[in-house]
Amino acid sequence: MSQAAPQVPPQQVDAPEKGDVAAKSGSSSAGLPQPAVAATPNKPKMHPAVIISIWIALSSSVIVYNKYILDNLNFRYPVFLTTFHMAFAAVGTRLLARYTTLLKGLGNVEMTTDRWMRNILPIGALFSGSLVFSNTAYLTLSVSFIQMLKAFTPVAVLLISFAFGLKKLSATLTGIVFMISVGVCLASYGETEFNMVGFTYQVLAIAFESTRLVMVQVLLQGLKMDPLVSLYYFSPVCAALNMLILPFAEGLAPFQALARLGPVVLLSNAGVAFGLNVASVFLIGAASSLTLTLAGVLKDILLILGSMFLLGSAVTGLQFVGYGIALGGLVLFKTHKG
């Protein structure tokens, strides 16, 4: 949900979503836009294990909290929830820029009207689509199954990179793609509560997110943008685009249901998502790329277990096997140097 993003260590086309702060982004603001070149923050004062633990806790909390609101609390308005998260992030990043030094990276970005129109706007549109479709999938699919499907994102990024001539095919990469694909197929086949509509929404979310990750590398190459700086530029675009979609997608219904949800839940939900974005800045300098990759894998495993025990999701043995194969391929992919 709020990519999320769900998603942030330095981003490259051949190694997308390192650390998986994009939560990918199975959450509306957790799936953050990964920067083309992230500025390395000052060395954190806290121990890396503490920072990684905080990131894992926040990343998992965002996804479970969003699922709880959309499904358990029956607030079935993913476009509104995404819009609120992005509006909250737009305001939050501007307050941080004014009163803290967390967005000092803004000084490294020369943002012109032409660059905004040609680069920020199209990537923001892709980001908006990935968030809306991802959140909508949570209405009919379990958290555990969506996390399994997200393992296919690197494959989608590679396929798009191949299509645009940004990446050369190799025997090793072909084997890794095959390994992840087989694992995700087995996990999908073993899903006992499979829903084609939700599956389609999640596939669209992965397609939008993968295209966005490639476009970030192509259009923002050379710009130094850490996760908060990226959010500073992209969140207003996403919020504005979602506001244009909202009247047609959900009308006035979410506003009428706000009383049932309450301001505490709504604000705390957006606050947790925004806290994840802040934590991702410190995560960048906390540990090595391999450590962050393993932390992302651990987070996914904990999410699946949490979905089983906290949300009652059913996970079959075949899904465990399939997801295990996919995770193995994912680790190989993110540590692949070719």
Number of C-alpha atoms within 10 A of each C-alpha: 36 37 35 33 30 33 31 32 31 23 22 20 21 19 17 26 31 25 29 31 34 32 34 32 33 39 36 37 40 36 32 35 36 32 27 25 19 23 20 17 16 11 12 14 9 10 10 18 13 12 21 24 14 17 25 24 15 23 38 24 20 31 31 21 20 28 28 16 20 20 17 13 12 14 21 21 23 29 26 25 28 31 28 21 27 29 20 20 26 21 14 18 24 15 12 16 18 12 10 11 9 18 22 15 20 18 11 12 12 8 13 9 9 9 13 15 11 12 16 20 18 18 27 25 19 20 29 31 23 35 38 30 26 36 32 23 27 27 22 17 23 25 26 23 26 20 20 24 21 21 22 24 23 24 23 20 24 24 18 20 21 13 11 10 10 16 15 11 13 10 8 13 18 12 13 21 22 15 19 28 20 18 28 26 17 19 25 21 14 19 19 13 14 15 13 11 14 21 20 13 21 26 22 18 30 28 19 22 32 28 21 25 27 25 20 25 21 15 17 18 13 13 18 20 27 32 28 31 26 22 26 23 21 25 27 20 23 28 25 17 17 25 18 12 16 19 13 9 15 15 13 12 14 19 12 10 14 13 9 13 15 10 11 8 14 16 14 12 22 26 18 19 34 28 20 31 33 17 22 30 24 26 29 27 20 24 18 12 17 14 15 21 21 17 21 24 19 13 22 24 18 16 23 25 17 18 22 16 11 11 17 11 19 16 20 14 11 16 24 17 16 25 26 18 19 29 23 16 26 24 17 16 22 19 14 13 8 9
